[in-house]
Amino acid sequence: MCQHFLLSAKARTLSLKAIYKGGEDKAYDTFKRLRWPETDGEPVCPACGCLDHYDISTRRRFKCAGCGKQFSVTSGTIFASRKLSFMDLCAAVAIFVNAVKGLSALQLGRDLSVSYKTAFVLAHKLREALGAEMKGFGLDGEVEIDGAYFGGHVRPENRKEDRKDRRLKEHQTGERRVVIVMRQRGGRTLTFVRKREAEGVALAKEHIAKGAKVYADEATHWDELHATFPDAGRINHSEAYSADGCNTNQAESYFARLRRMISGQHHFVSSAYLYQYAIEAAWKEDHRRLDNGRAFARTIRLAMVSPVSRAWKGYWQRHAA
């Protein structure tokens, strides 16, 4: 399914259109099938749920026979008011899911032959759609919890006499944030962005079921976990990384992916949107064994069930100089 959209990260949209004759129609049919899988791609009115409709083929829109409202395959979804063709969107999703350690907006824009602004918003919309998969999700069984700090780097002055102690608060940017991860062994991953790692204890109480076996490192702020999870396991990394099954190796595996994503691809990530990059890394870590075709279809399906993005629709109009 959709194998003609599984392209290398260096593919260009113009090349795609030349290779796949009728590609836009195939891409459109793919979106219809993934938006309305219960009816095998037959349109369902998002307003009233009616199946009877009229085709407005010249505009790729439908008119509901019940309520009379017009809608398209992307109406009410994260791709609402799209300007890109369906072929471009399919290529973007294929490139995005194939980049297992992330993809910069600049590179995505070059791959699609679109502007940086277009690629930036499109990538963030896809990250928002991935995050919707884990809303309201809880963890149980064996869960690892850990935190790691990102951002807030202050470049030192050139001359030694001009350098300041960057450990002091007044010499910091205030942009440094901690990503707290909770990974269920054999299950899913939850991520949160906070100012202090100690806030992870309250998050664990909220999102991890009582009776679960929680593993953490030797940091003293995790001592409070024992009040809620008496059987919590602790590993002192100065002595060992794993002992009798007690470790945080899966949490560290997640952070390895996120660090390489940020340092190797994005270089700089705003603290305001760090949570979306953390979600992307978690989704790709959880689905690392999923083949490209299913990852592609799953991502488009998530985009089709995600509502219009209030954060990213019209983003550049709100941030115009």
ROMARDREN-796189 format. One record per residue (C-alpha): residue in three letters; x, y, z. Coordinates in steps of 0.25 Angstrom, whole numbers, plus 5000, padded with zeros to 4 digits. Example, Ala and Ser with C-alpha at 12.3 -4.5 7.8 and 13.67 -1.06 7.14 Angstrom:
2
ALA504949825031SER505549965029
END
This chain:
321
MET500050005000CYS500550144996GLN501950084992HIS502050184981PHE502150294992LEU503250235000LEU504350324994SER505750344998ALA506050475006LYS506650544994ALA505450524985ARG504950644979THR503450674976LEU503650704961SER504350574960LEU503250504967LYS502250564957ALA503050524945ILE503250374950TYR501850344955LYS500850384944GLY499550414950GLY500150424964GLU499250534969ASP498050444967LYS498650334974ALA499050424986TYR497650484986ASP497050334987THR498050304998PHE497550425006LYS496150385004ARG496350235009LEU497150285021ARG496150395025TRP494950295023PRO495450155025GLU494050105030THR493450135016ASP494650105008GLY494950245004GLU493450285002PRO493250425007VAL492550445020CYS492050585024PRO492850635036ALA491650725040CYS490450625040GLY491050485037CYS490250475025LEU490750375014ASP489950435002HIS490750544995TYR490950614982ASP492350624975ILE492950754971SER494050694963THR494650824958ARG495050864972ARG495150724979ARG494050754988PHE492750694992LYS491350754996CYS490550675006ALA489150635002GLY488650645016CYS489150775022GLY489550845009LYS490950875014GLN492250865005PHE493450795010SER494750735005VAL495550615009THR496450705018SER495250785024GLY495350795039THR496750725040ILE498150775042PHE498250795027ALA497050885026SER497251005017ARG498450935011LYS499151004999LEU500050884995SER499650774986PHE499350634991MET500550584984ASP501350684992LEU500750645005CYS500950495003ALA502450524999ALA502550605012VAL502050505021ALA502850395014ILE504150475016PHE503750515030VAL503550375035ASN504750315028ALA505650415036VAL505750335048LYS506650435055GLY505850555051LEU505850655039SER506150805038ALA505150895032LEU506150945023GLN506450805017LEU504950775016GLY504750905009ARG505850864999ASP505350724997LEU503950784994SER504350904986VAL503550994996SER503951105005TYR504551095019LYS503351155025THR502451045018ALA503350935022PHE503450985036VAL501950995039LEU501650865032ALA502650785040HIS502050845053LYS500650805049LEU501150655047ARG501850665060GLU500550715066ALA499750595059LEU500750495065GLY500550555079ALA499050535078GLU499250385078MET499650385093LYS498650485099GLY498050425111PHE498950305111GLY499450245124LEU500550145127ASP500650025136GLY501549895138GLU502949935138VAL503250075135GLU504550155134ILE504650305137ASP505750405135GLY506050545131ALA507050625122TYR507250765120PHE507250835106GLY507550975101GLY507951105108HIS509351095103VAL510151225105ARG511351245096PRO512551285104GLU513251415101ASN514551415092ARG515451475102LYS515651405116GLU515551535123ASP514151565117ARG513551425121LYS512551415132ASP512151295141ARG511051235133ARG510651145145LEU509951275151LYS508551305148GLU508751445144HIS509751395133GLN508751295127THR507751315116GLY506551255124GLU506251165112ARG506751035118ARG505750925120VAL505650785124VAL505050675116ILE504450565125VAL504150435119MET503350315124ARG503550185116GLN502750065119ARG503549935116GLY502949875104GLY501949985103ARG501850135100THR502650265103LEU502150395110THR502950515109PHE502750655117VAL503550785116ARG503750855130LYS504650955136ARG505150855147GLU505350705147ALA504750695161GLU503450725155GLY503450585149VAL503050525162ALA501650585161LEU501550545146ALA501850405150LYS500750405160GLU499750455150HIS500150365138ILE500650235144ALA499650135150LYS499850105165GLY500449975167ALA501449995155LYS502849965156VAL503650095154TYR505150105151ALA505950235153ASP507350275155GLU508050315168ALA507650465167THR507150505180HIS505850575175TRP505350435171ASP505350385185GLU503950445186LEU503450335177HIS503550225188ALA502350295195THR501450255183PHE502250145177PRO502750065189ASP503449965180ALA504150065172GLY505550015167ARG506750105167ILE508050095160ASN509350175163HIS510050205150SER511350235157GLU511350085161ALA510650015149TYR509750045138SER508849915141ALA508749825152ASP507749705153GLY506849765143CYS506849905150ASN507250005140THR506750125131ASN507350085118GLN506150105110ALA505950245115GLU507450265112SER507150205098TYR506050315096PHE506950425100ALA508050375091ARG507050395079LEU506550525084ARG508050585086ARG508450535072MET507150595066ILE507450735072SER508950745071GLY509050675057GLN507850725050HIS507150845057HIS508450905064PHE507451005071VAL506150975077SER505251075084SER504751045098ALA503351085093TYR503350965084LEU504350865090TYR503150785094GLN502750755080TYR504150705076ALA504150615089ILE502850555084GLU503350525070ALA504550455076ALA503650375085TRP502750335074LYS503950295065GLU504550215077ASP503250145080HIS503050105065ARG504450085061ARG504149945057LEU502949985048ASP503149975033ASN503150095025GLY501850075018ARG501050055031ALA501750175038PHE501350255026ALA499950215026ARG499850225041THR500450375041ILE499450415030ARG498250345038LEU498650425050ALA498750555042MET497350525037VAL496750505051SER497450625057PRO496650755058VAL497050885051SER498350935058ARG498051055066ALA499551075069TRP500051055054LYS498851105045GLY499251245041TYR500551235049TRP501351325040GLN500251425039ARG500251445054HIS501851455054ALA501951555043ALA503051655045
END
